Amino acid sequence: MFDNDAMRVVRVRLAPGAREPVHRHPNDLLTIQISPETVEILNGANKSTSRGDPGLCSFSGATWPRRPPAPDAQPFEILSIVIKY
């Protein structure tokens, strides 16, 4: 959606039940939930499962292990904002 020297903004759509492996990003990352959904989030050593409404924000520090939300019954969308240094 947007990319320059300071930041990158990407809209991510996950299919129902989709999972990504645990991974790390070289930069800080802010995600903003677009779809209402119950999700499981791994962010560093913290793991949570909760109902999230549109607008819910999550911060991941650079190099923290993370796994994006795992949607349950419907497609799930987030905005992913990478903060470049």
N, C-alpha and C positions, 0 to 999 in steps of 0.2 A: 504494500500500500504506500509505503514511504521509506526512503533510504537516503541518508546523507552521511557526512563525517561524524555527526554527533549521535544519531540514533537510527534505528530501523524499526518499522512498525509492520507487523504481519498479522493477517487474520487467519486463524487456524480452525479447521473444521474436522472433528473426529467423528467417525462412524460409531454407532452403538456398540459398546463392548470393546472398542479399539484400545490398544495399549502400546506405549512406546517403552523401550528399555530405559533403565536408569541411565542418565547421562549428565554431562556437565557443560556449561557454557563459559566462554572466556570472559564474558562481560556480565554486569548486573542485568537483571531481567525483571520487568514488571508485567504481570498478566492481569487482564481485566475480563471477567466472565461476561459473555453476551447472552448465553442460553441459560434458563433456569434448569438446574439438574442437581442430583445427588452425586457427589464426586469424591474420589479418593485422591489426596495430594501428598506426594513425598517431596519435602523441601528440606534439604540437609538431613539432619537426624530426626526431624519432625514428620510424622505421618498422621494425617487426619482424614476422616470421612464425615462429610456433612452436606446438608442441602445448601446450595449456593444460589442466590438470586442474581439477575443481571446487575452488573456494576461491582460485584465482589472483586477486590484487588488482592493480589498475592505478589510478594517480593522474593526474589531468589538472588542471593549474592553471587558474584563471580566465583566460579569453580565449585559451588555447592552441588553435591549430587542431587538430582531432581528427576522426578517422573511426572509428566503432565497429568492433568486430571483424567480419570477413567470414567467415561459416561456410562450410564446404565441402559436405559431403554430407548433413547432417542439421540439423534445427532447432537453434538455439543460444539459450541463455538467460543473462542476466546480471541482477544487482541493480545498479541505478544509484542512488548516494547523493549528492545535491546538498547541499553545505554552504553554507547561506545566511549572510550577514553582516548 
